[in-house]
Structure formats: C-alpha cells, structure tokens
Amino acid sequence: MYALKRELKLNNRETSLMRGGAGYRRFVYNFGLELLTASWGFENIPASDSKRIDAIKKIFTQVVMKRSEYAWMKKYTSTVYQSAFQDLKNAFNRWRKGSAEFPKKQTKKQGDSFTVYKTSGVYPAKGKPALPFTNRVVIEAGKKIKLPGLKTFRLKEKIDFTCSSQTFTVSRTADKWFVSFVLSALKIPPLYHPIAKV
C-alpha cells in the first residue's frame, strides 16, 4: 500500500466548496460526539459506543437532515457525513483501548479535512462480490482528479501514471488544499545486474 498526496489548484468557488465540506464533516462529528456523551446518562440502556453511534446516525439522517434549517447539507455528498460517523467510532475505539485521549470537539484551528469515497460497484449477481475495480475511481495520468460525489479538480503537480483508489481525503494546511489517496501497489524489486569482468 502506498499513498499519494497532491495539492489541488482551486478557484474561489471550489475553495468555498472544500471549506463547506470540511465544515459539514466537523458539524456531524461534533453532533455525534455530543449526543453520544449525553446518551451515557440514560439508565438501563446497555449498548456499546458503536451501536449508539449507529442509532445517532439514523436520527441524523431521518430527522435532522430533513429539517428546513439544514437544507444546506444536501449540497454535499453523503459520504462526508458517513465518514464523519466512522471517524467518531474509530476515535472512541482508540480511547477505549487506551491508545488515545477522550475525543474532543473539533474546531477550525485543528485543520479542515473530510473524506469521500466511491460507494458502489458492479455486482454480477446477488450475493456475489463486485467485479474488480468497479468500486474504485480510475485516476488518469495528468493534472486532473475526479473526486467521487464532487467533481473533477485540477492538480498543481501531475500524477505520472494511471491508478485507482476508493477513498480520498481532502485536507487544508494553511491556505493550501490537498487530496490524498491510497494505492494498492506492490513494491517493485530492484534489478541486479551481473558485474562483467574485463
């Protein structure tokens, strides 16, 4: 597994879209964190953190997103909020294992980021696995990248080869926006040439 990270070349409208996606992810994460900690006060409800977060996700999609004051959420792909809830689950798993501190509310100061991914593939029959590479985005060599659920963006540095990935993380460092993704690739063994004697 290898990861690539490239800087995005964005115009003002695209920068606004990225800021909005990061804000949406932060809103969902903080919403889930607040409801989860509040749910611990309910007595006689034996449920794990993961099951509680799944219930909070249902409340979010079936109640909160349908309210008129949250109509702005429809501008963004559903994978943004799904990955925010997954990040919250992972944060609580790490906290329960003792490998991280208790999850805190996220702020703009911590840096903006969000994750999008391709959700569906082509299935030949019910119960069969997806056809290879149909649940991935093919990234052509060059200075453009298509992010699932969003659109095609320009890159400042080109990608030298055709590759594919399923999950893309968009992040901000200072005023620059980056996209990173994982490649399933094997390391090419070095070539050893025999030494010829003269």
N, C-alpha and C positions, 0 to 999 in steps of 0.2 A: 504494500500500500504506500502510495506517495501522495503528497498534497501539493497543489499549485495555488499560488496567491498572486493575483494581478490587480493593479489599480484600475478603477473604472474612470472613463473620460465622460463626465456627465455635464449636461446643460442645467440651467436653473430649475426647469420643470422636473427633470429626472432626480436632481438633488432633493427637491421637495418630496418626491415620491419615496425616496430612500429614508428621509427623516421621518416621514409618516409611518412607514413600515416598521421602523425601529421603535417609534413611539407607541404604535399599536401593540407590538410584542411586549414592551415594558408595561403597558396598561394591563394586558392579560396576565402577565406573570405576577404583578402586584395584587391584582384582583384575586387570583387563585391563592396566593400566599395569605392574604387577609382572611378569606373565607375558611381556609384550612385551619389556621390557628384559632379562629372563632369556633369551629366545629369541635375542637377538643373539649370545650366547655359543656357539651351535651352529654348527659349521663346515659348509661345503658345503650350506647351505640358502639358495639365492638366492630371496628372497621380499620383496616390498615390505611396508611397515608395514600397509597396508590389507589385504593378503592374510593377514598374520599375525594381525591383529585379527579377521578373519572366522573363522580357524581357532580362535582363543581363544574366540570366541562359540559355536562348535559344542561345544567342550569344556565351556563353562559350561552350555549348555542340555542336553547329553546326559549329562554326568557329574555336575557339581557340583549342579545343581538337583534331581537325583534322590536325593541323599543325605539321610538322615533328619534330620541336624542342620540342614539348610537348608530344612526343610518350611515355615518361616515365609514364604519367598519366594512361595508360592502365594497369599498374601493380596493381592498387588499385581498390577496388570495387566502384561502382557508388554511393553507399550510403554515402561515405565520402564527396563528393562534394555536394550532395543533402542536407545533414545535415549542411554543412557549410553555404549554402544559407539560410536555415531555421534559423540558429543561427543569421545570419545577419538581417533577418526580425524581429526576436524577439528583437534584440538589438535596432533597430530603433523604434519598438513599445514601448519599455520601455522608450526610450529617448523622444518620442512624448508625452507620458503620464506624463513625468516629474519625473519618479521614478529612472532614471539612467542618467549618463552623456552621452555626444555625443560619439558614438562608435569610438574607436581608432584602428589604425593598430596594428595587433598582432605580437608579437616578441617571440623568443625562451625564453627570460627571464621570460615571463608570465607563462611558463609551457606548455608542449606539451600535446595535447589531441585531440581525434577525436571520432566520433560516427558512429557505424554501426548498421544496423537493418535488420530484415527479412522483405522483401517487399511483398511477395506473399503468398496466402493461397490457399486452395482448395475450389472452388465455385461449388455447385451442379447444378446451372442453372444461366443463365444470369439475372442480376438484384437481385439475392438472396444474402444474406450475406454469408461470408465464414464459412465453418464448424469450430466448436470450436477448438482452439489450433492449427490449421493448419498454421496460420500466426505467429507462435511462435517457438522458438528454445527450445527443451526439454533438460534440463541440468541434467545429471545423477549424482547421489551421487558419490563423489570421488574427485580426484585431477586433472581432465581434464575438459576443457570447449571448446565447438565449437563456434567460432565467425562467424556469417553469412558473406559470401563473402571472408573470410580469410581462416583459417584452425583451427585445434584443437591445443590448447595450454595447457601446464602444469601449475598447480597452486601450490603455496607453502603451502597453507592451504586448507584442503579439505572442500567440501560442504557436509553437513551431510544428505541431503535429495534430492529427485528428485523434480525439479521445472521447471518452464518455464518462458521465458521472450522474448520480441520482440526487445528491444533496449538495446545496450551495449555501454558504454562509456569507452574508453581506455585512461588513463592519466598517466603522469610521474610526480613523486615527487623525486627530486634529481636524483639518478641513478636507481630508482625502478619504475617499470611499474605496474599499477593496472587496473583491469577491474571492473566496477560497473554496476549493472543492478537492475531493479525494479521488485518486485514480487507482484502479485495480491493475497493478503492473508488477511484473517480476523483474528483479534486478538482472541486468544482462551481465553474464560472466565475462571477465576480461579475456582478451585474446593473448595468448602467449606464443611468441614466435621463436622457433629454434635459433640458436646462435650459430651462425656459419663460421667455421674456422677458415682462415686464409692461408 
